[in-house]
Amino acid sequence: MPYLHYTSLEGIQGIVENKSMWASHINFLNDRKEWLHFDDIFHEALQNLEYPIDVGGKIYTASEELSKDINVYRGGRINDF
């Protein structure tokens, strides 16, 4: 599954070297569709992983288990939508 991210050469270098990518808080997004799109892609990616999977020494046998332990926004208010 392809993923597009607009950044500078320095930005992609930081992502690769640190093996992580940060995102803006969802209340600062221009459009709530940005979050909804990310959420769909993220959960599809979790479902497509080959389980069991070891994440930081913890073994996950299904995407639902892993999803519960990942800190993603699951409620509250996003720009009053």
N, C-alpha and C positions, 0 to 999 in steps of 0.2 A: 504494500500500500504506500503510494507516494505521499510525502509531506512537504509542503512548501513553507519556507520561512524567509522573509525579506530581512536581510541584515548586511552589514559591511563585511569585508574580508577579515577585519579584526574580530568582529562578532562571531563569525563561523569558526575562527581559530579558537576563541574562548570556549565555544560549545564543545568542540572536539577535544580540546585539552582537558577540560573539566568534566567531560561526560555528563553534562547537565545543561538544561536550558530553563531560564526563568521567564515568567510571563507577568504581565501587568495584572493588578488586582481587577477582578471582574467589574467592580463599580466604576472603573476608569476606562472601560471599553467604549468605543464610539457607537456600537450597535449590539444589542443583546443577541443577535443572530451569530455574532462571533463566538460567544460562549457556547451557545447551543450547538453550533457546528463542531467546535472543539470537543464538547462532551460526547457527541455521537461518535466521532473518530476515535477518541480515547477509549471508549468502552468497546468499540469494534476491535481495536488493537488488543485489548486485554483478552477478548474472546478468541482471538486468533493465535495467542501464545500457545506453545506446546507445554502442556502440564503433565506431571508435576514440574514446578519451577522453584529454584532456590533464589530468594531475594534477601540478601543480607543475613543468611543463615537460617531463615525461616522458609519452610517448604509449603508451597501452596499447591493444592490439587485442583482448584477450579477458579475461574475468573471472578466469581462472586466473592470468594474469600479474599483475594488480592484487592479487589475494588473496595471492600470495607476498610482495609488498612491504609489505603492511599488517601491522603488529605486533599480532597477536592470539595469544592463548594456544593452543598446539597440542599440548600434551603435559604430562606430569608429573602431579602430584597435586592434586586439588581436594577438600578435605575427606574424603579417604579413600573415594572412590566407585569 
